[in-house]
Amino acid sequence: MNSLKAKNVILVVDDDFDFLDLVSTLLRDEGYKVDTVKSGQEALEKSREKIYSLALIDIKLPDFEGIELIERMEETNPKMRKVIVTGYQTPENTMRALNLGADAYLVKPLKAEEILETVKRQLMERDKDFKERYILLQDPAE
């Protein structure tokens, strides 16, 4: 198993059990650690308990909008990459999600390659951001 993948924990938030099962199996088969939840409230509770590298968040959840969840998760897990997943794409939703902190936006139905490529790209961006911050924090005299 790729140790880089194993160190990344992904949270999948969707009220569709089949989608949760499919995506979590796909990601686990690729070597990622995955947690799944069916509501925004469960996602907030999980993100208070554990640090996630990335969250795949459905835009329509039973208790509140996925876009609202992005804002609320910023408080619990600010370094986590957030990807909105939707079957209800509109230009307004796309812009609102990206303006409120989504790092990417995927439209259902999704292909396995599209999910894996987005996850890989977002995790690379997260690592790049972390390295850049680390370099800025280092003493230039060292």
N, C-alpha and C positions, 0 to 999 in steps of 0.2 A: 504494500500500500504506500502510496506517495505521502511522505511525512508532511509536505506542505498542505495537502488536502486534509489530512487527518487533524491538523491543528486548527482548521477552520470549522466553526460550528454554524450551521445555517438554520434559521427559523422559517418555517413555511406556515403562512396564515391564510386559511381559506375555509369556508363553511361547506365546501363540496368534498365529501369523504373520498370519492374516486380520484379527484385531482390531488388531494393530499397524499394518497397512497401511491399514485403514479409518480409524482415528483419526488417524494421522499425515497422511493425505491430507486429511481434513476440516479439521484444524488448519492445515495449510499453505495450503489454499485460502482460509482466513480471514486469512492473512498472518502467522501465527506461525512462528517457527523451531522445528523439532522434531527431537529425537534419539530413537531407539528402541533398546531392548535387551530380551533375552529372559530374563535372570536377575538375581537380586539382586546377585550378585558383579559382573556387568557394570555394573549401576546404580551401585554403590559406586565402581567405578573411574572411570566417567564423571563422577560428582559430585565426585571429587577433581581432575579435569582442568578442569572447566568449572563456572561458576555458573549454576544453573537458577532460573528464577522459580517453576516449578511442576512437580510430578511426578504423573502418573497411574500408580498402582501396583496391579497385580493382587494380590489377597490370597493366591492360591496360585501360588507360583513353584517351579521345579524344585529350587532349592537351599535356600531357606528361605522362611518366611512373609513376606508383604508387610508385616505389622505389625512384624515384627522389622526389616525394611528401613527402616521409618520411624524407628525408634529409632537405627539405625546411621547413617542419612543426616543426622540431627540434628547429628552431629559434623562431617560434611564440608560441609554446606550448610544451616546453621541457619535462614536467612531464607526458604528455599524453602517454598512452600505444598505440602502433601502431600494428595493425594486418593486414597483407597482405592477400587478398583473390584473388585466381586465378583459372582460368580454363586452364591455360597454364603452368603447373608445369614442370620445368626442374631442375636438380641439381644445375646448375649455377644460375638460378633465386633465388632458395631457399637460397643458400649460400650468394649471393649478398645482398638479402633483409635482412637477419639476420645480416650480417656484417655491413650494413649501418643503423641499428637501429630498424628493425622490432622486435617486442617482440614475435610474433607468426606468423604462416603461415598456412592458410587453403586452401584446394583445393576443387573447385566446381566439382560436385554438392554437396551441403552441407545439412546435416540433421539438423533439428531444435535443437536437443539435443547437437550437436557438436558446434553450434554457441553459445548457451546459456552457455555451460560448458566453452568454451574458454573465453567468456566475463567475466564470474564469476571469473575464475582463474586469468585472467589478472588484474581485478580490485582488487582482493585480493593481488596480487603481488605489485600493485601500492600503496595500503594502507600500506603494510608491509614495502616497501621502505621508505614511508613517515614517518612512526613511527620510523624506525631505524635512519633516519636523525634527527628527532626531539630529540630522546634520546641522540644522539651524540652532539647536540647543547646545551643541558641542562647543567647547572653548576653542577659539581659533588658534590659541597658543599651543595646543596639544599636538 
